[in-house]
Amino acid sequence: MTEWVVQAEKLDKLFDDKQGKTHALKGIDFRAEKGKMTALIGPDGAGKTTTMRLICGLMDPTGGSLQVLGLDSVAGAEEIQSRISYMPQKFGLYEDLTIQENLNLYADLHGIPQDTRKGRFAKLLDMTGLAPFTGRLAGKLSGGMKQKLGLACTLVRSPDLLILDEPTVGVDPLSRDELWIIIKQMVREENLSVIVCTAYMNEAAMCDHVYVLNLGQMLFEGTPQELSQVAAGKCFEVDPPEELPYRVLQGSLLDDTEQIIDAVPESGTVRYIAARPGEPIPTLERWSLTPRAVDPRLEDGFMILLHQAADLEKTRIPLAPLDKIPPRPAQNEVSIEVKDLVKKFGDFTAVSHTSFQVHKGEVFGLLGPNGAGKTTTFRMLCGLIPATGGKLSVAGENLRTARTEARAKIGYVSQKFALYTKLSVLENLQFYGGMYGLPRKKLQERIRTVLEEFQLTGTESHNAGDLPGGYKQRLSMACALLQEPEILFLDEPTSGIDPLARRMFWREITDLSCKGTTIIITTHFMEESEYCDRIMIQDHGKMLIIGSTDEIREKLHKPGANMDAMFIDIVNQSRARGEGAAQ
Amino acid sequence: MDLGKWKEIFCRQVWYMCWKEMLGTFKDPRFRRVLLIPPILMGFLFGYAANFNLENITYALLDKSHTKASVSLAAHLDGTDFYHRVATLRNEGEIADPINTEKAMLVVVIPEDFVDKLEQGQNSPVQLITDGRYTMTSSLATAYTSRIISEWMLEQAGREPPISLQVRTWFNPNQLTRWFFSPGILGIMCFIQVVLLSGLSVAREREEGTFEQLLVTPASPVVILIGKAFAPVVVGLIEGTTLLLIGTLWFQVPFTGNLLTLYFAMLLFFLASAGVGLAISANCQNMQQVQVYTSLYLVPNGILSGLFTPIRNMPEALQVLTYANPLRFALDAFRRIYFQGTGFWSLGYDFFPMLIIALATLSFAGYQFRHNLN
């Protein structure tokens, strides 16, 4: 007989507060088996975190029954909490304490006896690779290391149930891999029961059982294989013709809502899900392309389910059709020129002797593990921090001498939502337009245009802070594009937004680049580098590789490899070289 | 870019920056209440509670003489409106209790040989025991009591006093502390509010990430600075007006000067205060730090401003320190304008230092905005 660690029936949660009613969970059934890994996936606002918090007994359900470890989640909340471990998205590390002190603290909180601590700490530090740094302050660690320390603190004792809420969000593929190795090892060695929320489909595929949640309703329950099978016979890939960027073909396919459910550029081809396989697809006929059938994956099944559930017409933004091969980025027109760029913070070299060029109309990706120096490079390009050395020119203006002029020609979208939450949508737009010095008439006209372009019409009087996540992102884009910048800087714009919204986001980027806007983007989703014309990978402040994804694949002799794998390869190779040189 | 276009863009940026700051400050009704209620409360509180004038002197009497003369002396004290006898003691052992328990502010001890000495024409001591824990009130009470006793003495002797003092206190004839405090409370309340508000506004933007978004726009630090100083100065003017009205209308504090001069003084003072707040804020990463540093700044500067104690009583070294304190000059200017009616042109002594402080702190803050981003 199967033993369940969590059993929920008709679970319901209704938030009713000043901000209004939100029906977060609408009578879902959910079960997690003992000793297995159960994944909960779904877009933003699906109710994943609510489910997790209910299981932990942090909130009371408003309907249905919920049993955790055989106990009622309300009556037995205290006992449940003493037996489970919960790692929230942002783990509560004490930044002013060292790694060792953080571990001690959590061990104290859980009342772990001194004699068992030693062995446990040694094991955790060894697994996480943090052993050499026990004296370092937690606040000084990179994002990936922080997350590993968070996991180690969660696992100071072996819980009856481990709950992980998006443990790898904002973490680079290298650290992500390492985190999953730790989790899997713990499951194997200690027969842990795990429930994990994740935005990465390949992580869900590693679990034993998958639940798909959307807008408080359970769309699917089954094994990862069963979820993949939802898309059986519908998945294809197609190679774009010469001179056609992947993103244009992908965007063109995506616009065909009749025939296409989903399309992404991937591993040197464009992968798509056909709604009615066998029927002719106008985009493919236009360029007379022949698709190849491929095996379905978990993500394909997930996209089909979401697609069925979502009202896409509402979120779709009318953009110019992609039916022509856009002009290639002009090689002789340089948007950004970087020569021998250096940035030092005290003794620490964040960026060391980096040179590259970005051409007008190019989509240029900055990639690298956490702490590689890409954020520093990015901030120098925007004129937010001064360079220590080297030459830096943006949109034809030297950043040393003409920062104001350069800033007038760029748009910037930061990683965190950085508009005024207390001001309305319209007030935010007016303010930023004013800062860019747009005359009143022109400003009104531009505001109307961007409101339409980003489907924000009707939300003008809402406070920006009250908008749902996707809208916030669109508003940030709208503000950055008010003054029609020559260059648009995007700092991890897609972290924390769901796959459907990400598709729409990249569709907008494709449209912008067709209009000649240069785009500089950083991202943690390696597969998104396939949308870029060229990418640059950094590690430890050094530029490791630069080029189009095709060129990089060729260089590494790995045709058809996906970017995650290539990225890990490149970084590991460089680190091995670095160690070799040091010895 | 030609100058005309540049000016046009600059003005537009300043306009939108100030507009945004005003929205950010006044849009939230809760915040509006937080801005207005404390100064009103403090205005009334200080008007009623902060008072150095003694109107009720409690005392205990130990009369060891038990003569007609000693009873008459006690009756003379009781006969005033201010003296209230709370205990009549029987022996020395009972003196400590009324002082210790603060039942009495002073104890009057009349010795056994009081009358004998008087009649022999000798000096006849009467002991006053006062409470040194409250130096201000005890010295006032001592002064009052000794005056009353010497009057009684002269009356007994049937003589007119050889000299009589005719005291006229200029600007505040009845020496009401309420008058003294009214412009002071205006100064310090606005000082705290403006420094804190301007300090927090940049730190809040830093925390929310909007400051960076602002710095990638072509707006220069000057534009940001003007906007950031604008809203706190407006808040200060509103608050100052409220406190001025409470003082003059409710507490009947006289206002003999020129309103325009007062507002000019306030404007300069708030600019300097906003400059201090922004300079603090430019060096802080979050609101917590700002709160710590502003209170570190505000407390000593409140004391060194001459709000409670005269600056000329302070040690030389501390007097020098007060020159970097805008509140010191503001209080001086406010009091002069309120009571003395000093005109605009005679206040340069107060205006110039405030102007210099404003310019120094604001330019420092503007420089730091750009250079403190790492």
Chai-1 contact restraints between the chains, C-beta under 6 A:
chainA,res_idxA,chainB,res_idxB,connection_type,confidence,min_distance_angstrom,max_distance_angstrom,comment,restraint_id
A,C382,B,V216,contact,1.0,0.0,6.0,A-B,restraint_1
A,L384,B,L373,contact,1.0,0.0,6.0,A-B,restraint_2
A,I385,B,L373,contact,1.0,0.0,6.0,A-B,restraint_3
A,I385,B,N374,contact,1.0,0.0,6.0,A-B,restraint_4
A,T404,B,P218,contact,1.0,0.0,6.0,A-B,restraint_5
A,R407,B,V216,contact,1.0,0.0,6.0,A-B,restraint_6
A,R407,B,P218,contact,1.0,0.0,6.0,A-B,restraint_7
A,A408,B,P218,contact,1.0,0.0,6.0,A-B,restraint_8
A,Y412,B,V216,contact,1.0,0.0,6.0,A-B,restraint_9
A,S414,B,G209,contact,1.0,0.0,6.0,A-B,restraint_10
A,K416,B,G209,contact,1.0,0.0,6.0,A-B,restraint_11
A,A418,B,G209,contact,1.0,0.0,6.0,A-B,restraint_12
A,A418,B,T210,contact,1.0,0.0,6.0,A-B,restraint_13
A,A418,B,Q213,contact,1.0,0.0,6.0,A-B,restraint_14
A,Y420,B,T210,contact,1.0,0.0,6.0,A-B,restraint_15
A,K422,B,K27,contact,1.0,0.0,6.0,A-B,restraint_16
A,L423,B,L23,contact,1.0,0.0,6.0,A-B,restraint_17
A,F431,B,Y16,contact,1.0,0.0,6.0,A-B,restraint_18
A,F431,B,K20,contact,1.0,0.0,6.0,A-B,restraint_19
A,G434,B,R12,contact,1.0,0.0,6.0,A-B,restraint_20
A,G434,B,Y16,contact,1.0,0.0,6.0,A-B,restraint_21
A,M435,B,Q13,contact,1.0,0.0,6.0,A-B,restraint_22
A,M435,B,T217,contact,1.0,0.0,6.0,A-B,restraint_23
A,M435,B,A219,contact,1.0,0.0,6.0,A-B,restraint_24
A,G437,B,I9,contact,1.0,0.0,6.0,A-B,restraint_25
A,G437,B,R12,contact,1.0,0.0,6.0,A-B,restraint_26
